Amino acid sequence: MLTKLRGALATAVITGALLVPVAVATDASAATCAHHTTGVCKANSPHPRGATAKCKDNSYSYSAHARGTCSHHRGVKYWYR
């Protein structure tokens, strides 16, 4: 009984270890925009280093917090990761 349990556990661990790199690689190659953007963001769209959001008037925000970001620029168009 204990041997079967160990075998099943080892199989689950090995299967999980094989699947994790695929999930990480898929996420790394995904778009640089966060999933809750309001516009259509192209994958790996170029933006200035350190920019956290693109405003609806096409200016960039470097805000450390979401509250008030792009408030005088008609709101946030894209959030960058």
N, C-alpha and C positions, 0 to 999 in steps of 0.2 A: 504494500500500500504506500509506504513512504517513498519507495523507489519510483513508483508511478507519479507521485506528486512532485518529486524533484524533477523528473523528466518533463512533465507538463510545464513546470515553472521555468525550466531552462529553455524550452521551446518558445514560451511566451516572451522571455527576455531577449532571445536572439531575434525573434520576429520584430519586436519593438525596436531593437537596435538597427535593424536593416531599414525600417520605415522612417525613422527620425531624419537621417540625412536627406531623404527625398523631400520631406516636408520642409526642412530648412532651406534647401536649395530652391524649391518652388517659391517660398516666401521671399527669399533674397532677390530673385529675379522679377518679382512683382513690381508694380508701379510704385513710384516714390511718393505718390499722393495717398493720403489717408482715405479709408473707405467711406467716410462721411462727408465727402466734398459735394458741393452743389453743382459743379460743372462737369464737363468731360475732361478728364486728365489723361494725357498720353503717358505711357510707360516711360520711366526715366526721363521725364521732361526736364530740360535744363532750367536751373534757377540759381540765383546767387548763393554762395556758401553761407550758411547760417540762417537763411530765410526760413521762417516757420509757416508762412501763409502767403498766398497771392490774393490781393484784394480785387474786388469787382471792377475797379478802375484801372487794373493792370499794374498797380504799384505793389511792392513787396513789403511784408511785415517781418520784423525780427523779434516780435513780442515773445516774452518768456511764458506768458499765461494766455489762455484763450479769451478771458473776459476783456472786452474792449478792443480786441484786435480788429483792425480795419474799420473802426467805428465812424471815422470821418471820410471813409473811402467807399461807401455804399455796401459794406459788409465783406465777408470772406468768400472768395470764389473757390480756392483750393487750400487744403491744409497739407503741408509737407511733413513727412515722417522724420 
